[in-house]
Amino acid sequence: MNSSSSPVWKALHEAFPCTIPIFAGFWFIAFAYGFYMYTLGFSFIYPTLMAMFIFGGSLEFVTVSMLLSSFAPWQTLVVALTVQARHLFYGLAMLEKYRGTGWKKPFLIFWMCDETFSLNYSATIPYDVDRGWYYFWVSFLDYTYWVSGAMIGGLLGSLVSFDTKGLSFVMTTMFLVVFLEQWLKEGKHYTALIGLAASILSLLFFGKDAFIIPAMAGMLLVLTLLRKPIEKAGGFL
């Protein structure tokens, strides 16, 4: 069979262009992360392995300070759970979409991150493209971008010197683009407005340092309660 017509190739051909914005954002941030670890005296092996096994940008940056502090396993556990707690909501939201993906499912779970969730959750997959392979390639490519960026940043840290201040805004910009693209795709904007309202209210009540988890919990609760009315009104289309 022609490889270009195989389900694997077709899914990769469909998924790769969607991940290009992630590639741009991930490489900037991951490179800065690898470079940052080098400036603190860590070999490139550290950012590479942390990117491979933690695969959580925020947590990886926090872990750097933990490695330089006294040994505190319980504190580390609590911080890790707090920083990455939003993935609980990602997992619940993807239960139906990842159903029936077979052996790919453990990889899809491990490779889940903010950007991959945004792409896979909002993806409009053509009928002739295998859904499981599409999710797999999006997840694998995003994972590869982050790990390779961290490794290269660590390797080239001794050769390149630049100010990394402000690079984190690249990810904010990328999320804004993903949101606007999803807004343009939707026929009605119920879900987007619920997300905005939950985020703004949580920000006002809980502050910028603690609003993410309440906001996601609020979104999940409202969308669960109003799922059927929103579906009838075409709000998920």
N, C-alpha and C positions, 0 to 999 in steps of 0.2 A: 504494500500500500504506500502511496506517495506520502512522505513525511509531512509535506505542507498541508495535507488534508486530514491529518490525524487529529483527534480531539486535543491531545496535549499541545501540539503546535498551534492550533487555532486559538486555544485559550491563552497561550503565551502571546500570540500576535495581538489579541484583543486587550490583554491586561497591561502589557508593557507601556504603551503610550499613556495610560492613566497614572502610572507611577512616576513619570518624569518630574512633575512638580515635587514629589516626595524626595526623589533623588537629589534635586537641587537643595532642598532644605536640610535633608539629613546629612549630606556631605559637608555643608558648612558647619553645622552644629557638632557632628561627630568628629570632624577634623579639629575643631576648637577644643573638644573634650580630650582627644588624644594628646594634643599639644599642651593643654593645661596640666595633664598628669605628668608629662615629661618635665615641665618646669618645676614640678614638686619633687622630682627625683625618681620617678617611676619608669621602669623599662616599658617599651611598647607592648610587651607581653600582657601587662596589667590592663590597659584599656581594651586590648583586643579580647582577652578572656572575659572581662566584665561585660563588654558589649555582646559577646556570644551567649553568656549564661544568665545575665541579669536582663538585658535587652529592655531597659527602661530608662530613658534619657534623664529624667528628673532624679530618679533614684541613683543612677550612676554618678551624677555630680555630687549628690549628698554623700554617697559612699566614699568618695575621695577624702572628705573631711573625717569620716569615721576611721579610715585606715590610718590617719595621722593622730587619732585620739587614743585614749586608753581603752582596753578591751571591755566592751559592755554589750554582751550578746542580747540581753532582753531589751535594752534600749534600741539596739539595732533592729530587732524584730518588730517592735512597735512602730518605729519610724518607717520601716519598709512597708508594713501593712497600711499605714496611714497614707503614705505617698502614692501607693499603687492601688488603693481601695477602689478607685473608679473602675478598675478592670472587672470588678464584680458585676457592675451594671452593663458593661460591654458584653460580658459573657451571657447574661440573661437576654440581652437584646439580640444576640446572634444564635440563640438556641435553635430557632426554626430554620434559619438560613444555612447553618452548618449540619443540619440533619441529613443523614444519608451520604456523607462524604467519605465514609469508610476509613481506611488507614491514614488518610490525610488529616483527619480530625485532630489527633494529638499535636501535629505540627501547626495546624491553624490556631489551636489554643495557645501554644507556646509563643508563636510569632505574633500574637495579637498586641497591637499598640494603638495609640490614639489615631495615628494617620491611617493605619491599615483598617481599623474599625470604620473610620469615615468613608474610605473608598469602598470597602466590601458591603457596608450597610446600605449605602446610597447607590450602589452599582445598578445600572440598567444593562443586563447581560442579554445579548442576542439569543434567540431561541435555538440557534444551531451551535452554540458554544456550550461546552460542558461546564456546569455551574461549579462543581467541585474543583476542577482544574483551574478555573478562573480564580477562585478564592485562593487556591494554593499558590499560583504564580504571583499574585499581588502580595501575599504575605511573604513569600520567599524573597522576592525582589526587594521589598522594603527592608527586610532583615539583612540582606546582603549589603545594601547601601550603607546601613548604619555601621555594621561590623567593619566593612572595608574602610569607611571614612575614619573610624576610631583608630584602626591599625595604621593607616597612612599618616594620620596626625601625630601618632606616637613615634613613628619612624622618622618623619621629617622635622620633628620638633627641634632637633639640634641644628637644622639647616635654615629654618625659616623663623623669622621674628616679626610678629605683628600684634596689634592691640585687638583682643577678642571682644572688647566691650561693645555691646549693641548687637552682636550676632544672633542672640536669642530671638530678636524681633523677626527674624526670617521665618520662624515657625508660626508666629502669630499671623504674619501676612499670609502664609500658606493656608492656615485654617480659615481665614477670611475668604480666600479665593474658593476653597471647597464649599463653604457655606453659601456664597453667592451663586456658585454653579448649581448647587442643589436647589436653591430658591428659584432659579430660572427654569429648572426641570419640573418643579411641582406645579400642578394645576391650581391647587389651593395651598395656603401656607399655614394651616392649623398647627402642624408639628413644629415648624420653625418658630412660630409665634409663642407656642408653649415653652420651647427651649429658651427663647429670649426672656420671657417673663420670669421663668424659674431662676435663670441666671442673675437677672437684675435684682429680684427680691432677695435671693440668697446673699448677693454681694452687699446689699443694704443692711441686712440683719446680722450676717456673720462676718463681714469684712473680707478683704481680698486674700487673706491667708488661710481662710477656712470655708470658703463658699462653694468649692467644687463638689464635694460629696453631698451636701444638702441640695445643691442645684440638681445633681443627677438623680438623687432620690426623689425629688419633687417631680422631675420630668417623667421618671418611671412610673410613679404613682398616678399622675394625671393621665398619661398615655394609656395605662392599664385600665383605669376607670372609664375613660372616654373612647376606648378603642373601637367599639362597635359603632357609635355615632359618627366618629371620624371616618371610619371605613365606608359607611353609607353615604357620607357627604363627599367621598372621593378625596379625602385629605391625605391619604397615603400614596396617591398617584403622582 
